[in-house]
């Protein structure tokens, strides 16, 4: 799969880029997981004011949009989709889509009261 290269320009200055590249695996995993959790919580907070029958569907739609945003980040960064030992934006996109499908399945089964 081809990714967007953007002529190898890094938006992060050299010193910060090298420090990020050398970050320990646990710290990188916590960072990606933490940012994904914040984006998922933002989706749920934006869906909260909706009427109860529409809440699961709005939340699932927002989580799908979050997955698309993470997918765009993964494509622009150009990292490997499967060969990385750390969590990447590809994994965050997959988590968002899985959460969206989980909310949809729970709503169709009647587990969310909708």
Rosetta silent file (secondary structure, phi, psi, omega in degrees, C-alpha in Angstrom):
SEQUENCE: XXXXXXXXXXXXXXXXXXXXXXXXXXXXXXXXXXXXXXXXXXXXXXXXXXXXXXXXXXXXXXXXXXXXXXXXXXXXXXXXXXXXXXXXXXXXXXXXXXXXXXXXXXXXXXXXXX
SCORE:     score description
SCORE:     0.000 S_00000001
   1 L     0.000  132.643 -179.177    0.000    0.000    0.000 S_00000001
   2 L   -86.494  138.087  176.515    1.386    3.392   -0.949 S_00000001
   3 L  -114.691  163.884  178.435    1.422    6.158    1.634 S_00000001
   4 L   -77.168  127.193 -174.339    1.800    9.887    1.197 S_00000001
   5 L   -90.288  -38.205 -177.724    5.453   10.815    1.531 S_00000001
   6 H    58.062   31.040  175.226    5.269   14.631    1.587 S_00000001
   7 H    58.806   35.565  176.157    8.935   14.748    0.490 S_00000001
   8 H    56.061   29.735  175.099   10.248   13.555    3.867 S_00000001
   9 L   -84.969  129.941  178.607    9.470   16.827    5.606 S_00000001
  10 L  -103.772  125.511 -179.017    9.073   16.357    9.313 S_00000001
  11 L   -71.616   -9.259 -179.128    6.814   18.889   11.032 S_00000001
  12 L  -100.570  135.465  177.809    8.779   18.378   14.251 S_00000001
  13 L   -56.782  156.241 -173.127   12.194   20.048   14.645 S_00000001
  14 H   -51.597  -47.697 -176.578   15.197   17.751   14.369 S_00000001
  15 H   -64.481  -44.513  178.896   16.039   17.460   18.060 S_00000001
  16 H   -67.031  -36.294  179.732   12.440   16.687   19.059 S_00000001
  17 H   -63.802  -43.233  179.695   12.078   14.258   16.141 S_00000001
  18 H   -66.799  -37.724  178.358   15.148   12.280   17.239 S_00000001
  19 H   -66.641  -38.809  178.318   13.933   12.213   20.835 S_00000001
  20 H   -67.015  -38.505 -179.330   10.515   10.971   19.709 S_00000001
  21 H   -66.607  -28.238 -179.722   12.081    8.286   17.531 S_00000001
  22 L   -94.281    6.131 -177.527   14.084    7.008   20.525 S_00000001
  23 L   -61.736  139.883  178.629   11.126    7.024   22.912 S_00000001
  24 L   -62.222  153.783 -175.502   10.745    3.753   24.834 S_00000001
  25 H   -59.479  -42.329 -178.451    8.046    1.388   23.627 S_00000001
  26 H   -62.817  -39.095  179.671    5.968    1.677   26.789 S_00000001
  27 H   -68.473  -41.110  177.828    5.902    5.464   26.598 S_00000001
  28 H   -63.738  -43.672  179.438    4.901    5.412   22.917 S_00000001
  29 H   -62.972  -42.795  179.050    2.143    2.895   23.602 S_00000001
  30 H   -64.721  -37.824 -179.360    0.806    4.941   26.510 S_00000001
  31 H   -65.140  -49.755 -179.122    0.860    8.108   24.412 S_00000001
  32 H   -64.095  -43.847 -179.666   -1.075    6.629   21.485 S_00000001
  33 H   -65.595  -39.372  178.393   -3.544    4.871   23.772 S_00000001
  34 H   -65.208  -42.988  178.885   -4.047    8.013   25.864 S_00000001
  35 H   -67.597  -37.963  176.999   -4.681   10.223   22.841 S_00000001
  36 H   -64.623  -42.064  177.781   -7.078    7.646   21.403 S_00000001
  37 H   -60.412  -40.493  177.573   -8.966    7.501   24.719 S_00000001
  38 H   -63.719  -39.926  178.991   -9.255   11.291   24.701 S_00000001
  39 H   -68.433  -36.943  177.225  -10.641   11.250   21.165 S_00000001
  40 H   -67.277  -40.202  177.205  -13.145    8.516   22.091 S_00000001
  41 H   -65.783  -35.333  176.127  -14.239   10.462   25.176 S_00000001
  42 H   -63.961  -40.988  177.221  -14.668   13.573   23.032 S_00000001
  43 H   -61.457  -43.983  179.968  -16.925   11.595   20.694 S_00000001
  44 H   -68.304  -36.017  178.346  -19.019   10.390   23.621 S_00000001
  45 H   -68.344  -35.711  177.713  -19.182   13.884   25.131 S_00000001
  46 H   -71.635  -27.798  179.645  -20.391   15.320   21.817 S_00000001
  47 H   -84.357  -16.026 -174.308  -23.045   12.599   21.567 S_00000001
  48 L   -59.400  -37.824 -178.446  -24.265   13.063   25.162 S_00000001
  49 L   -72.949   -6.503 -178.565  -26.761   15.908   24.495 S_00000001
  50 L   -69.151  156.529  175.687  -28.645   13.797   21.927 S_00000001
  51 L   -64.409  148.718 -175.125  -32.029   12.276   22.789 S_00000001
  52 H   -53.339  -38.422  179.540  -31.714    8.765   24.271 S_00000001
  53 H   -66.501  -28.129 -177.590  -33.063    6.846   21.247 S_00000001
  54 H   -94.507  -10.682 -173.846  -30.496    8.469   18.944 S_00000001
  55 H   -56.097  -48.903 -178.662  -27.556    8.440   21.363 S_00000001
  56 H   -63.533  -35.462 -177.346  -25.982    5.088   20.346 S_00000001
  57 H   -73.481  -37.395  176.685  -26.222    5.871   16.648 S_00000001
  58 H   -67.929  -42.138  178.344  -24.723    9.340   17.014 S_00000001
  59 H   -62.636  -41.835  178.570  -21.939    7.951   19.208 S_00000001
  60 H   -64.872  -39.950  177.930  -21.222    5.211   16.662 S_00000001
  61 H   -64.656  -42.041  178.972  -21.136    7.762   13.839 S_00000001
  62 H   -67.662  -36.918  176.277  -18.754   10.024   15.731 S_00000001
  63 H   -66.348  -34.852  175.379  -16.489    7.075   16.568 S_00000001
  64 H   -66.181  -40.770  176.083  -16.453    6.157   12.870 S_00000001
  65 H   -64.195  -36.668  175.507  -15.462    9.725   12.005 S_00000001
  66 H   -63.425  -40.670  176.693  -12.741    9.483   14.621 S_00000001
  67 H   -62.095  -39.561  177.362  -11.522    6.295   12.962 S_00000001
  68 H   -66.127  -37.565  177.335  -11.406    8.071    9.607 S_00000001
  69 H   -65.507  -43.302  177.060   -9.415   10.915   11.159 S_00000001
  70 H   -63.678  -36.156  177.865   -6.941    8.444   12.684 S_00000001
  71 H   -65.434  -39.562  176.181   -6.708    6.707    9.315 S_00000001
  72 H   -63.422  -41.214  177.173   -5.865   10.026    7.655 S_00000001
  73 H   -62.632  -42.090 -179.377   -3.144   10.630   10.259 S_00000001
  74 H   -65.187  -39.017  179.053   -1.732    7.159    9.637 S_00000001
  75 H   -67.685  -39.095 -178.920   -1.664    7.698    5.869 S_00000001
  76 H   -72.039  -38.025  179.187    0.067   11.062    6.158 S_00000001
  77 H   -66.965  -32.728  176.332    2.672    9.802    8.642 S_00000001
  78 L    75.489   22.213  178.567    3.579    6.952    6.328 S_00000001
  79 L   -77.728  168.274  178.929    4.465    4.446    9.034 S_00000001
  80 L   -70.547  135.761 -177.817    4.217    0.693    8.594 S_00000001
  81 L   -74.366  -25.805 -173.658    0.666   -0.571    9.071 S_00000001
  82 L  -134.090  -15.787 -170.954    1.510   -3.919   10.649 S_00000001
  83 L   -92.078    5.724 -177.023    5.242   -4.373   11.270 S_00000001
  84 L   -89.647  136.000  176.940    5.623   -1.984   14.205 S_00000001
  85 L   -76.557  -14.985 -179.406    6.086   -3.367   17.735 S_00000001
  86 L  -101.587  164.741  173.073    4.510   -0.191   19.162 S_00000001
  87 L   -71.074  139.721  179.813    0.997    1.183   18.879 S_00000001
  88 L  -127.622 -177.131  177.165    0.622    3.513   15.912 S_00000001
  89 H   -64.993  -27.439  175.533   -2.092    5.656   14.359 S_00000001
  90 H   -61.294  -42.823  179.599   -3.136    2.538   12.392 S_00000001
  91 H   -67.176  -38.040  178.316   -3.951    0.813   15.690 S_00000001
  92 H   -64.977  -38.799  176.750   -5.850    3.865   16.952 S_00000001
  93 H   -63.078  -42.713  179.150   -7.953    3.866   13.759 S_00000001
  94 H   -63.714  -40.014  177.170   -8.675    0.184   14.252 S_00000001
  95 H   -63.121  -40.529  179.522   -9.679    0.800   17.877 S_00000001
  96 H   -64.840  -45.080  179.054  -12.058    3.582   16.816 S_00000001
  97 H   -65.053  -38.906  178.612  -13.717    1.425   14.159 S_00000001
  98 H   -65.085  -40.594  177.738  -13.996   -1.493   16.595 S_00000001
  99 H   -65.142  -39.456  177.946  -15.593    0.753   19.227 S_00000001
 100 H   -63.089  -46.379  179.112  -18.030    2.084   16.639 S_00000001
 101 H   -66.225  -34.048  177.463  -19.027   -1.402   15.520 S_00000001
 102 H   -65.429  -42.260  178.129  -19.340   -2.487   19.154 S_00000001
 103 H   -65.556  -41.064  178.717  -21.717    0.380   19.941 S_00000001
 104 H   -63.489  -43.309 -179.805  -23.762   -0.406   16.813 S_00000001
 105 H   -64.606  -42.409  178.751  -23.982   -4.104   17.711 S_00000001
 106 H   -64.114  -37.189  179.840  -25.003   -3.323   21.290 S_00000001
 107 H   -69.277  -40.134  179.801  -27.682   -0.912   20.042 S_00000001
 108 H   -68.221  -31.153  178.450  -29.083   -3.468   17.574 S_00000001
 109 L   -80.699   -6.995  178.697  -29.202   -6.111   20.300 S_00000001
 110 L    82.218   16.809 -178.108  -31.109   -3.725   22.549 S_00000001
 111 L   -79.001  -15.576 -178.134  -28.425   -3.601   25.222 S_00000001
 112 L  -105.356    7.672  177.208  -28.345    0.208   25.297 S_00000001
 113 L    75.671   17.345 -178.880  -32.059    0.748   25.667 S_00000001
 114 L   -99.811    0.000    0.000  -32.496    2.222   22.179 S_00000001
